[in-house]
Amino acid sequence: MSLKLAFLLALLAASAGIGLGYLLRLIIALGKKGSMELDIKQMELKAHEDAQDIVSKAETRAGEIIKKAEDIINEREDRAKKNEDRLIKKEEFLDNRQVEIDKEVEYVKNKVAEIKTIRDKADELIQKKNEELAKVAGLSPKEAREELLNIVEKQSEEDILIRLQKLETQSEEKIEEKARHILATTIQRLASSVAGEVMATSVPLASDELKGKIIGKEGRNIKSFERATGVEVIVDDTPGSITLSSFDPVRRAVAKLALENLISDGRIQPAKIEEFVENAHAEINKIIKEKGEESAFECGVYNLDPKLLAILGRLHFRTSYGQNVLAHSIEMTHLAGMLAEELGANVATAKAGALLHDIGKALDHEVSGTHVEIGRRILQKFNVSEDIIKAMQAHHGEYPYETIESIIVQTADAISGGRPGARRDTVEHYLKRLEDLEAIALSFPGVEKAYALQAGREIRVLVTPEKVTDLEAKNMARDIAIRIEKDLKYPGEIKVNVIREARAIEFAR
């Protein structure tokens, strides 16, 4: 009995434990559920805050993108408006050009009609004269025609000459007026004064005591300097300076810079001389490169090989008739660009041809041939456009004018080289030009005397009136001009003035 009671009590205790455990587990589960709901609420709040932050950032970014887009649209609209204005101006310019062309065409048509009328009247007159001669003289038609032509030729020679001179004068006036307008516009736009410069070969000294240091013991310093630079150093009695002599302007520039740096340093000895000469070489090469790049950038000529620009920069140290060749080329480039714009030619080709027209002078003392031929070979080596080569090769008449750009380059060269103060020349060269001009004029038959004036800018030719007629004098002036263009090289133009004067003298006694 006691065993059953004990078993029953144990069963009751186990049941109570199980129920208590279940109750505790239920309480714990309810607690965890409340904690999870709280976490979920917090996560929802955080997600909501993050979403609001993302939306705010997106709105800000969208505003920035919209502003940039509006700026780009405004810029494109401004650019489109400018292009539209440019096109309108271009159309107006073309319309004006068309009007001028139409006027010239109408003028030519009128002249053709006038010539045709004159020719018809001449034919009618010849026919009438032919018939009269055949009736009166009993001549054959052939004989009558020849006789009539001789009479008409003699009677009309003066009229033909007057009409020819009138037409030539009118044409020349029109052409000269147009040319003056174009050249004046071009020169006015350039409006720069470029003084000719001469490369200095004299190095100033603070005192004559430096001459001894430069020479050195037994002449070691000066010999080392001459050997390193390739120039001749002349130390004479001239106070406060020494002279550097060399055919190469680049070498002369290197030597001058090295010597000035040596004098500033004070340590003049063979080892330092070699060091300073090397530094001067590097500095001059840097200057050459910079000058080539600066000139191309200033002139708006791009896409040139860097080595070609370095060769171009050497012209900074080269002069021609006292005019710096690189400055001359830059001035020519501006002139050629303006002329090309006025004439409707290729501006880029004209500019490049003008800038590179004298590039052969950078090497012409080292390579055989004229500077034009050397320049052609240099440009071909660096694969420069054939149009640019054609534009530069004809500026001295060695090659034909194949394009309008070649004529523009030659014209710009004449303007830059022939303007007052651009170049200096020797007395011997002027005298040689005068002699050559007079010799060409005197070589024509019927010329009595010839005088070259204005330093070779004008030639006056006196002809014998008994041997040369007015018409022949006109033709002689043209022939002399053609001969001068063919045989002589000169900047600018030369005026040919043929004078025919007949005087009849008699004495009343």
RAFENNOR-V351416 format. One record per backbone hydrogen bond with DSSP energy under -0.5 kcal/mol. NH is the residue of the N-H (numbers start at 1). CO is the residue of the C=O. Records with the same first field share a line. If there is no record, write none. Layout:
NH=CO + CO
//
This chain:
5=1
6=2
7=3
8=4
9=5
10=6
11=7
12=8
13=9
14=10
15=11
16=12
17=13
18=14
19=15
20=16
21=17
22=18
23=19
24=20
25=21
26=22
27=23
28=24
29=25
30=26
31=27
32=28
33=29
34=30
35=31
36=32
37=33
38=34
39=35
40=36
41=37
42=38
43=39
44=40
45=41
46=42
47=43
48=44
49=45
50=46
51=47
52=48
53=49
54=50
55=51
56=52
57=53
58=54
59=55
60=56
61=57
62=58
63=59
64=60
65=61
66=62
67=63
68=64
69=65
70=66
71=67
72=68
73=69
74=70
75=71
76=72
77=73
78=74
79=75
80=76
81=77
82=78
83=79
84=80
85=81
86=82
87=83
88=84
89=85
90=86
91=87
92=88
93=89
94=90
95=91
96=92
97=93
98=94
99=95
100=96
101=97
102=98
103=99
104=100
105=101
106=102
107=103
108=104
109=105
110=106
111=107
112=108
113=109
114=110
115=111
116=112
117=113
118=114
119=115
120=116
121=117
122=118
123=119
124=120
125=121
126=122
127=123
128=124
129=125
130=126
131=127
132=128
133=129
134=130
135=131
136=132
137=133
138=133
139=133
144=140
145=141
146=142
147=143
148=144
149=145
150=146
151=147
152=148
153=149
154=150
155=151
156=152
157=153
160=156
161=157
162=158
163=159
164=160
165=161
166=162
167=163
168=164
169=165
170=166
171=167
172=168
173=169
174=170
175=171
176=172
177=173
178=174
179=175
180=176
181=177
182=178
183=179
184=180
185=181
186=182
187=183
188=184
189=185
190=186
191=187
194=192
195=193
196=421
203=242
204=202
205=240
210=207
211=208
212=208 + 209
213=209
214=210
215=211
216=212
219=216
220=217
221=215
222=215
223=219
224=220
225=221
226=222
227=223
228=224
229=225
230=226
232=245
234=232 + 243
235=233
236=234
241=238
242=203
243=234
244=201
245=232
249=247
252=248
253=249
254=250
255=251
256=252
257=253
258=254
259=255
260=256
261=257
262=258
263=259
264=260
265=261
266=262
268=266
269=267
273=269
274=270
275=271
276=272
277=273
278=274
279=275
280=276
281=277
282=278
283=279
284=280
285=281
286=282
287=283
288=284
289=285
290=286
291=287
292=288
293=289
294=290
295=291
296=292
297=293
298=294
299=295
300=296
301=296
302=300
309=305
310=306
311=307
312=308
313=309
314=310 + 311
315=312
316=313
317=314
318=315
320=323
323=320
325=318
326=315
328=324
329=325
330=326
331=327
332=328
333=329
334=330
335=331
336=332
337=333
338=334
339=335
340=336
341=337
342=338
343=339
344=340
345=340
347=345
350=346
351=347
352=348
353=349
354=350
355=351
356=352
357=354
359=356
361=358
362=359
363=360
364=360
366=363
367=363
374=370
375=371
376=372
377=373
378=374
379=375
380=376
381=377
382=378
383=380
384=379
389=385
390=386
391=387
392=388
393=389
394=390
395=392
397=394
402=400
407=403
408=404
409=405
410=406
411=407
412=408
413=409
414=410
415=411
416=412
417=413
418=414
419=415
422=419
424=321
430=426
431=427
432=428
433=429
434=430
435=431
436=432
437=433
438=434
439=435
440=436
441=437
442=438
443=439 + 440
444=441
447=444
448=462
449=462
451=460
453=458
456=453
457=453 + 454
458=453
459=495
460=451
461=459 + 497
462=449 + 460
463=461 + 499
464=446
465=463
467=464
468=464
473=469
474=470
475=471
476=472
477=473
478=474
479=475
480=476
481=477
482=478
483=479
484=480
485=481
486=482
487=483
488=484
495=457
497=459 + 495
498=496
499=461 + 497
501=463
505=503
509=507
//
